[in-house]
């Protein structure tokens, strides 16, 4: 097999792994794998339709990765300001305490800010729970999308 095929496959596999490990940019690695092979093949493999399709799936996964927690917090009833702050705090805490930081940051921030604003512990807790479940759901969606990119790439290039 071509060395660029192995590089592309490695990047796509790392993309799947990175979709569940917070410090690895899963979707970005998957898109990079497709692009590396496409450029190395002289822009011929995968074909243009497959290339665009795989790239679009990767971009959806990328948006899901970075906006999913904030969207989930907003869906759960948290204000836009709270959702944005929770996303930033979760992202920053990820670097301090690892993957747990995302959950602690999002849940804690949503609870604290919503409680401060409304003085309702039960409702604040519900909103924090919805935001935390949303973070887990976005990881699952991203894993599914990056895995589908890997399968699609293998089906269009290797098989």
C-alpha positions in Angstrom: 0.0 0.0 0.0 1.0 3.6 -0.6 2.6 5.4 2.3 0.0 8.2 2.0 -2.8 5.8 2.3 -1.3 4.6 5.6 -1.0 8.2 6.8 -4.5 9.0 5.8 -5.9 5.8 7.5 -3.8 6.6 10.7 -5.2 10.2 10.7 -8.8 8.9 10.2 -8.4 6.3 13.0 -6.9 9.0 15.3 -9.9 11.2 14.4 -12.3 8.5 15.7 -10.2 8.2 18.9 -9.9 12.0 19.2 -13.7 12.3 19.0 -13.9 10.8 22.4 -10.6 12.1 23.9 -10.9 15.8 24.5 -7.3 16.8 23.8 -7.2 15.3 20.3 -9.1 17.3 17.6 -10.9 14.3 16.2 -12.9 15.9 13.4 -9.9 18.0 12.2 -7.7 14.9 12.1 -10.3 13.0 10.1 -10.6 15.8 7.5 -6.8 16.1 7.4 -6.6 12.4 6.6 -9.0 12.7 3.7 -7.2 15.8 2.4 -3.7 14.3 2.6 -4.7 11.3 0.5 -6.7 13.4 -1.9 -3.7 15.7 -2.5 -1.2 12.8 -2.7 -3.4 11.0 -5.3 -3.3 14.1 -7.5 -6.8 15.1 -6.6 -8.3 12.0 -8.0 -8.9 9.6 -5.1 -11.4 9.8 -3.5 -13.4 11.1 -6.4 -14.8 14.7 -6.2 -18.2 13.7 -4.9 -16.8 11.4 -2.2 -14.2 14.0 -1.3 -16.9 16.7 -0.8 -19.1 14.4 1.1 -16.4 13.2 3.5 -15.2 16.8 4.0 -18.8 18.0 4.8 -19.2 15.2 7.3 -16.0 16.2 8.9 -17.0 19.9 9.1 -20.3 18.9 10.7 -18.3 16.9 13.2 -16.1 19.8 13.9 -19.0 22.2 14.5 -20.6 19.6 16.7 -17.4 19.3 18.7 -17.0 22.9 19.5 -20.6 24.1 19.7 -22.5 21.1 21.0 -22.1 21.7 24.7 -23.2 25.3 24.3 -26.2 24.4 22.2 -27.2 21.7 24.7 -27.0 24.2 27.6 -29.1 26.6 25.6 -31.6 23.9 24.7 -31.9 23.0 28.4 -33.0 26.5 29.1 -29.8 28.2 30.1 -29.3 31.7 28.8 -27.1 32.4 25.8 -24.6 34.1 28.1 -24.5 31.2 30.5 -24.1 28.7 27.6 -21.1 30.6 26.1 -19.4 31.0 29.5 -20.0 27.3 30.3 -18.4 26.3 27.0 -15.4 28.5 27.7 -15.0 27.3 31.3 -15.4 23.6 30.2 -12.8 24.1 27.5 -10.3 25.7 29.9 -10.8 23.2 32.7 -10.2 20.4 30.2 -6.5 21.5 30.2 -6.3 21.7 33.9 -8.0 18.5 35.0 -8.4 16.6 31.8 -11.7 15.2 30.3 -13.5 15.6 33.7 -12.9 19.3 33.4 -15.4 19.6 30.5 -18.2 18.1 32.6 -17.3 19.9 35.8 -16.9 23.2 33.9 -20.1 23.0 32.0 -22.3 21.6 34.7 -20.8 23.8 37.5 -21.0 26.9 35.4 -24.5 26.4 34.2 -25.7 25.6 37.7 -23.9 28.5 39.4 -24.9 31.1 36.8 -28.5 30.0 36.5 -28.9 29.7 40.3 -27.4 33.2 40.8 -29.8 34.6 38.2 -33.0 32.7 39.3 -32.4 31.5 42.8 -34.0 28.1 41.9 -31.7 25.2 42.8 -34.0 22.5 41.2 -34.3 24.3 37.9 -30.6 25.2 37.8 -29.8 21.6 38.5 -32.0 20.4 35.6 -30.4 22.9 33.2 -26.9 21.8 34.3 -27.9 18.1 33.8 -29.3 18.8 30.3 -26.0 20.6 29.4 -23.9 17.8 30.8 -25.9 15.1 28.9 -25.6 17.3 25.8 -21.8 17.3 26.1 -21.9 13.5 26.3 -24.3 13.3 23.3 -22.1 15.6 21.2 -19.1 13.3 21.9 -21.2 10.3 20.7 -22.4 12.2 17.6 -18.8 13.2 16.8 -17.6 9.6 17.2 -20.3 8.4 14.9 -19.5 11.0 12.3 -15.7 10.5 12.4 -16.2 6.7 12.2 -18.5 7.1 9.2 -15.8 9.1 7.6 -13.3 6.3 8.2 -15.7 3.7 6.8 -16.6 5.9 3.8 -13.0 6.5 3.0 -12.2 2.8 3.2 -15.1 2.0 0.9 -14.3 4.6 -1.7 -10.5 4.3 -1.7 -9.4 0.9 -0.4 -12.2 -1.5 -1.6 
